[in-house]
Amino acid sequence: MKLAFVGLGNMGQYMAANLLKAGHEMTVTDLRPEAAAQLVEDGANWADSVRSACAGADAVFMSLPTPPDVELVVTGADGVLAGLSAGATIIDLSTNSPSMVRKLGAIAAEKGIGFLDAPVSGGTRGAREATLAVMIGGDAELYARFEPVLKAIGPNVFHTGDLGTGNVAKLINNQLAFINMMAMNEALMIGAKAGMDLVLLRDIVRASSGDSFAWIGGAIAVLKDKLPPRFTTTLACKDIGLAQELADETGVDASLGRLTYEMLQGYRDNGFAGEDILATIKAVEEKSGHVVRGTWHD
């Protein structure tokens, strides 16, 4: 297919690269031209605007930070809808608001353009290695058309139902992950101050009912003090904030999610905005008067 890709950040650059490797013709654009350098070297075309990137494309993929960013890129005067022709499809890989997705889908439909929301999970490593989980909401026939294309970025591709349900799944997933991460920080600190060997504690929980994806990799990252900003606290606040909006819309009192959101907002506003979400362990250490980072041993 002839594809366009908008947004070449930490995730987008790798997803675009894997679509290109799958043999699709690719035109890319980003606010930072340097972000496209490797893709252009590998055979992608560069466009100076979203509109020109989308011209003649069968589909445009977007990987953007926030719902307002997606709305602007789609509906702007020089945006996606200005460049696509009827019969083309918008595939939004961003973590987005389900209501925003439905709104944009309706606008696109008026122009004869399809829309799939397809948020992903698996982090930058999953994006790089094409092992992402992809949650896709939208028309079943449209999904069937693009399922083989989407498998270029990850083997676990799920059709979740109507447009917007991809992001319902993603927001629920991320809220669970963030709750688990905050619980992991507390668990490590309790264990440390109670005299437990934390590497042994990690192994015990891995073999027990308290295990989680956050615990598997998160505990190692904390104990080895390897906490580069792969997923910042600011982005985490954005995602769990959207999850809380969804809870409010559905009339669910998501108390644990709300508490975690408030915790993350506090961390974001007190020095952790640009740090990885797991780096918030530093605040737990300061409050507890004990350091757990760097205590890994073989």
For each residue, the residues with C-beta under 8 A, 3 or more apart:
1: 24 25 58 59 149
2: 24 25 27 56 57 58
3: 19 24 25 26 27 57 58 59 60 61 149
4: 26 27 28 29 47 53 54 57 59 60 61 83
5: 8 12 15 16 19 26 27 28 29 44 53 60 61 62 63
6: 12 28 29 30 50 53 60 61 62 63 64 73 80
7: 12 30 62 63 64 73 94
8: 5 12 13 16 28 30 32 35 36 39 63
9: 12 13 30 35 63 65
10: 13 14 124 127 230
11: 14 15 63 93 120 124 127
12: 5 6 7 8 9 15 16 30 63 93
13: 8 9 10 16 17 35 38 39
14: 10 11 17 18 124 127 128
15: 5 11 12 18 19 61 63 93 120 127 132 153
16: 5 8 12 13 19 20 26 28 39 44 61
17: 13 14 20 21 38 39 42
18: 14 15 21 22 127 130 152 153
19: 3 5 15 16 22 24 26 61 149 152 153
20: 16 17 24 26 39 42 43 44
21: 17 18 152
22: 18 19 149 152
23:
24: 1 2 3 19 20 149 152
25: 1 2 3 45
26: 3 4 5 16 19 20 39 43 44 45
27: 2 3 4 5 44 45 46 47 53 57
28: 4 5 6 8 16 36 39 40 44 45 46 47 53
29: 4 5 6 36 46 47 48 49 50 52 53
30: 6 7 8 9 12 33 35 36
31:
32: 8 35
33: 30 36 37 46
34: 37
35: 8 9 13 30 32
36: 8 28 29 30 33 39 40 44 46
37: 33 34 40 41
38: 13 17 41 42
39: 8 13 16 17 20 26 28 36 42 43 44
40: 28 36 37 43 44 45 46
41: 37 38
42: 17 20 38 39
43: 20 26 39 40
44: 5 16 20 26 27 28 36 39 40
45: 25 26 27 28 40
46: 27 28 29 33 36 40
47: 4 27 28 29 50 52 53
48: 29 52
49: 29 52 53 78
50: 6 29 47 53 54 73 76 78 79 80 82 83
51: 54 55 78 79 80 82 83
52: 29 47 48 49 55 83
53: 4 5 6 27 28 29 47 49 50 57 60 83
54: 4 50 51 57 60 80 82 83 84 88
55: 51 52 83
56: 2 85
57: 2 3 4 27 53 54 60 83 84 88
58: 1 2 3 88 89
59: 1 3 4 88 89 90 91 146 149
60: 3 4 5 6 53 54 57 80 83 84 88 89 90 91
61: 3 4 5 6 15 16 19 91 93
62: 5 6 7 70 73 74 80 90 91 92 93 94
63: 5 6 7 8 9 11 12 15 93 94
64: 6 7 69 70 73 92 94
65: 9 69 94 235 238
66: 69 70 94 238
67: 70 71 94 96 97 100 242
68: 71 72
69: 64 65 66 72 73 94
70: 62 64 66 67 73 74 92 94 96 100 104
71: 67 68 74 75 100 103 104
72: 68 69 75 76 79
73: 6 7 50 62 64 69 70 76 79 80
74: 62 70 71 79 80 81 90 104 107 108
75: 71 72 79 80 81 104 107
76: 50 72 73 79 82
77: 82
78: 49 50 51 82
79: 50 51 72 73 74 75 76 82 83
80: 6 50 51 54 60 62 73 74 75 83 84 90
81: 74 75 84 107 108 111 113
82: 50 51 54 76 77 78 79
83: 4 50 51 52 53 54 55 57 60 79 80
84: 54 57 60 80 81 88 90 111 113
85: 56 88
86: 111 112 113
87: 112 113
88: 54 57 58 59 60 84 85 113 114
89: 58 59 60 113 114 115 116 142 145 146
90: 59 60 62 74 80 84 104 108 113 114 115 116
91: 59 60 61 62 116 118 146 150
92: 62 64 70 96 101 104 115 116 117 118 119
93: 11 12 15 61 62 63 118 119 120 134
94: 7 62 63 64 65 66 67 69 70 119
95: 119 167 170 171 174 238 239 242
96: 67 70 92 100 101 117 119 167 242
97: 67 100 101 167 242 245 246
98: 101 102 117 137 164 165 167 168 171 246
99: 102 103 164 249
100: 67 70 71 96 97 103 104
101: 92 96 97 98 104 105 115 117 137 163 164 166 167
102: 98 99 105 106 163 164
103: 71 99 100 106 107
104: 70 71 74 75 90 92 100 101 107 108 115
105: 101 102 108 109 115 117 138 163 164
106: 102 103 109 110
107: 74 75 81 103 104 110 111
108: 74 81 90 104 105 111 113 114 115
109: 105 106 112 113 114 115
110: 106 107
111: 81 84 86 107 108
112: 86 87 109
113: 81 84 86 87 88 89 90 108 109
114: 88 89 90 108 109 138 139 142
115: 89 90 92 101 104 105 108 109 138 163
116: 89 90 91 92 136 137 138 139 142 143 146 163 166
117: 92 96 98 101 105 136 137 138 163 164 165 166 167
118: 91 92 93 134 135 136 137 150 166
119: 92 93 94 95 96 134 135 166 167 169 170
120: 11 15 93 126 127 132 133 134 135 153 154 170
121: 126 132 133 135 170 173 174
122: 125 126 127 131 132 133 154
123: 126 127 230 231
124: 10 11 14 127 128 230
125: 122 128 129 131
126: 120 121 122 123 129 130 131 132 133 154
127: 10 11 14 15 18 120 122 123 124 130 132 153
128: 14 124 125
129: 125 126
130: 18 126 127 152 153 154 155
131: 122 125 126 154 155
132: 15 120 121 122 126 127 153 154 156
133: 120 121 122 126 154 156 157 158
134: 93 118 119 120 150 153 154 156 157 158
135: 118 119 120 121 158 160 165 166 167 169 170 173
136: 116 117 118 143 146 147 150 157 158 159 160 166
137: 98 101 116 117 118 159 160 161 162 163 164 165 166 167 168
138: 105 114 115 116 117 142 143 162 163 166
139: 114 116 142 143 163
140: 143 144 159
141: 144 145
142: 89 114 116 138 139 145 146
143: 116 136 138 139 140 146 147 159
144: 140 141 147
145: 89 141 142
146: 59 89 91 116 136 142 143 149 150
147: 136 143 144 150 151 157 159
148: 151
149: 1 3 19 22 24 59 146 152
150: 91 118 134 136 146 147 153 154 157
151: 147 148 154 155 157
152: 18 19 21 22 24 130 149
153: 15 18 19 120 127 130 132 134 150
154: 120 122 126 130 131 132 133 134 150 151 157
155: 130 131 151
156: 132 133 134
157: 133 134 136 147 150 151 154
158: 133 134 135 136 169
159: 136 137 140 143 147
160: 135 136 137 165 166 168 169
161: 137 165
162: 137 138 165
163: 101 102 105 115 116 117 137 138 139
164: 98 99 101 102 105 117 137 167 168
165: 98 117 135 137 160 161 162 168 169
166: 101 116 117 118 119 135 136 137 138 160 169 170
167: 95 96 97 98 101 117 119 135 137 164 170 171 242
168: 98 137 160 164 165 171 172 246
169: 119 135 158 160 165 166 172 173
170: 95 119 120 121 135 166 167 173 174 239
171: 95 98 167 168 174 175 239 242 243 246
172: 168 169 175 176 243
173: 121 135 169 170 176 177
174: 95 121 170 171 177 178 236 239 240 243
175: 171 172 178 179 239 240 243 254 257 260
176: 172 173 179 180
177: 173 174 180 181 213 214
178: 174 175 181 182 236 239 240 260 264 277
179: 175 176 182 183 256 257 260
180: 176 177 183 184 212 213 214 215 218
181: 177 178 184 185 214 218 277 278
182: 178 179 185 186 260 263 264 280
183: 179 180 186 187 214
184: 180 181 187 188 212 214 215 218 219 222
185: 181 182 188 189 222 278 280 281 284
186: 182 183 189 190 284
187: 183 184 190 191 201 205 210
188: 184 185 191 192 198 201 219 222 223 281 292
189: 185 186 192 193 281 284 285 288 290 292
190: 186 187 193 194
191: 187 188 194 196 198 201
192: 188 189 195 196 198 290 292 295
193: 189 190 288 290
194: 190 191
195: 192
196: 191 192 200 201
197: 200 201
198: 188 191 192 201 202 219 223 292 295 296
199: 202 203 223 295 296 297
200: 196 197 203 204
201: 187 188 191 196 197 198 204 205
202: 198 199 205 206 215 219 220 223
203: 199 200 206 207
204: 200 201 207 208
205: 187 201 202 208 210 211 215 219
206: 202 203 211 215 216
207: 203 204 211
208: 204 205 211
209:
210: 187 205 215
211: 205 206 207 208 215 216
212: 180 184 215 216
213: 177 180 216 217
214: 177 180 181 183 184 217 218
215: 180 184 202 205 206 210 211 212 218 219
216: 206 211 212 213 219 220
217: 213 214 220 221
218: 180 181 184 214 215 221 222 278
219: 184 188 198 202 205 215 216 222 223
220: 202 216 217 223 224 226 296
221: 217 218 224 226 227 278
222: 184 185 188 218 219 225 227 278 281 292 293
223: 188 198 199 202 219 220 292 293 294 295 296
224: 220 221 294 296
225: 222 293 294 296
226: 220 221
227: 221 222 275 276 278 279 281 293
228: 276
229: 232 274 275 276 279
230: 10 123 124 276
231: 123 235 236 276 277
232: 229 235 236 273 274 275 276 277
233: 236 237 264 267 268 272 273 274 275 276 277 279 280
234: 237 238 268 273 274
235: 65 231 232 238 239
236: 174 178 231 232 233 239 240 264 277
237: 233 234 240 241 261 264 265 268
238: 65 66 95 234 235 241 242
239: 95 170 171 174 175 178 235 236 242 243
240: 174 175 178 236 237 243 244 257 260 261 264
241: 237 238 244 245 261
242: 67 95 96 97 167 171 238 239 245 246
243: 171 172 174 175 239 240 246 247 254 257 261
244: 240 241 247 248 254 257 258 261
245: 97 241 242 248 249
246: 97 98 168 171 242 243 249 250
247: 243 244 250 252 253 254 257 258
248: 244 245 251 252
249: 99 245 246
250: 246 247
251: 248
252: 247 248
253: 247
254: 175 243 244 247 257 258
255: 258 259
256: 179 259 260
257: 175 179 240 243 244 247 254 260 261
258: 244 247 254 255 261 262
259: 255 256 262 263
260: 175 178 179 182 240 256 257 263 264
261: 237 240 241 243 244 257 258 264 265
262: 258 259 265 266
263: 182 259 260 266 267
264: 178 182 233 236 237 240 260 261 267 268 277 280
265: 237 261 262 268 269
266: 262 263 269 270
267: 233 263 264 270 271 272 280 283
268: 233 234 237 264 265 272 273
269: 265 266 273
270: 266 267 283
271: 267 275
272: 233 267 268 275 279 280 282 283
273: 232 233 234 268 269
274: 229 232 233 234
275: 227 229 232 233 271 272 279 280
276: 227 228 229 230 231 232 233 279
277: 178 181 231 232 233 236 264 280
278: 181 185 218 221 222 227 281
279: 227 229 233 272 275 276 282
280: 182 185 233 264 267 272 275 277 283 284
281: 185 188 189 222 227 278 284 285 292 293
282: 272 279 285 286 293
283: 267 270 272 280 286 287
284: 185 186 189 280 281 287 288
285: 189 281 282 288 289 290 291 292 293
286: 282 283 289
287: 283 284
288: 189 193 284 285
289: 285 286
290: 189 192 193 285
291: 285 294 295
292: 188 189 192 198 222 223 281 285 295
293: 222 223 225 227 281 282 285
294: 223 224 225 291
295: 192 198 199 223 291 292
296: 198 199 220 223 224 225
297: 199
298:
